[in-house]
Amino acid sequence: MSGSGADPPGFAGILETCVYYSRPKREEVERFYVETLGLSRVADWNDAFACRLPTGILLAFEREALDERPGPVAAHGSLGPGHVCLLAAEGAYEPWRRRLRDLGVEITQEASWPDHKRSFYFHDPAGNLLEIADQDIWPR
């Protein structure tokens, strides 16, 4: 890739990320993100919905309907499950583990990362792999 030789201008974060579901799972998936995870739904379409987090938007699209959406903004998707790692608010990591277990959500793996960082994994009703981390687990 060629460039001007100058450093890129930089980013403030990720604004949107997507997960996908099959048509019969719509209600169950939406209920999971809104009720179980407590995300605020900010947009709703026949084939998708959007939820706000403090630092961005989680979009959930009906996998089968993406080809019917017009324009380049629909030129994405996945054939299998996706992955999203959510960062727990300060002091909320253990309460999240308890809440999900109390609601019958199976925690499928727990991970320990360098510098005493940790996270755990679980699935949404569409099979997407979700993770909750207690802090930023990636090197700077």
N, C-alpha and C positions, 0 to 999 in steps of 0.2 A: 504494500500500500504506500502510495506516495503522499506527502503532506508538505506543509509549509515549513517544517522543521521546528515550529513553535509547539509548546505543550498544548494539549487539548484544553478547552475552556473549563471543564469540570462539571460535576453533577451534584445535586443536593440530595438525591436518593432515588428510589424507584416509585413512580407514581401509580402504576397499575401492574397487576399480575393476574393470570387467568388460571382457572381450573375448568374442567369439562365434565359433563354428565350426559347420560343417555336419556332420551325423552321420558321413559316411564319413571325415572328417579327424580324428576323436577321438584315435586312437593317435598319429598323427604330430604333432598339436598338443601333446598332453601330453608326448611325448618331447622336443619342442623346448624347452618351458618348463623341464622337469625336468633333462634331460641337457645340452642346448646352453647354456641360460642358467643352469643350476645352481640353480634355485629349489627350495625345499623344499616338497614337496606335503604339506599339512596336513589336507586333507579330500578325499574322493572319493565321488561319487555316480554313478549310472548315466548321468546326462546332464550332469555338470559335475565340475569339480575346483577346488581352491583351493590357491594357493601363497603362502607367506609371504616377504615382503621385510623388511628391517630396520624400515621405517616403514609397513607396511600389508600388505594382502592383495590379490592378483591373482586374480580369479575368472574361470574360462573356462566358458561355458555352451554347450550344444548349442542352436543357434538354433531348430531345429524342435521341440524338446521344451518350450520355455518355456510355451507355451499349456497344456500338460498339468500344469504345476506348480500346486499350490493356493495361494490367498491372495495378498495384495498384494505380498509379497516377490518374486513372479515377474513383476510388472507392469513389465518393462523389456525391452530388446532392441534390435537394430539390423537394418536391412535390408541394409546394406553393411558394409564393414570399419570397425573402430574404430581408435583411436589411444591409445597409452600411451607416455609419455616416462619412461625410467628414469634415475635419477641414479647415475652411476658412483661407486664408492667413491674416496676420495682416491688418486691415482696409478694408477687402474685403467682410465682412458679408453683409452689406447693398447693395453694388453693386451686389452681387449674388442674393439677393432677387429681386432687380429691373430687372436684366437681365432675370431671369427665368419668372417673371411676364410679361415682355415685349415680351418674346418669346411664351407666352400663356401656360406656365407650371403652373398648379394649385398648390398653396401652401395649403396643406390640414390641417396643424396644426402648431401652433407656441407654443414653450415651454419656460418657464422661469425656470431656475435652481438656486440653491443656489449661493451666491456670485456674483449676477448680470450676470450670464452666461445665454446664450440663444441659441436656435436652432429652425430650422423650417424643416418641412417634406414635401415631394412631391414624386411622383411616376415616374419611368421610363416607357417607352412604354410597357414593359413586365409585369408591375405591381409590380416590386421590390420597396420597401419603402426606399427612400433615405432621408438623413438628412444632413443638413449643420449646424455646430456649430461654434460659434464665438470664442470659446476657449475650452480647455479640460474640459468637463463637469463632469468628474468622480472624486471622492475623491482620494487623494494620499494614 
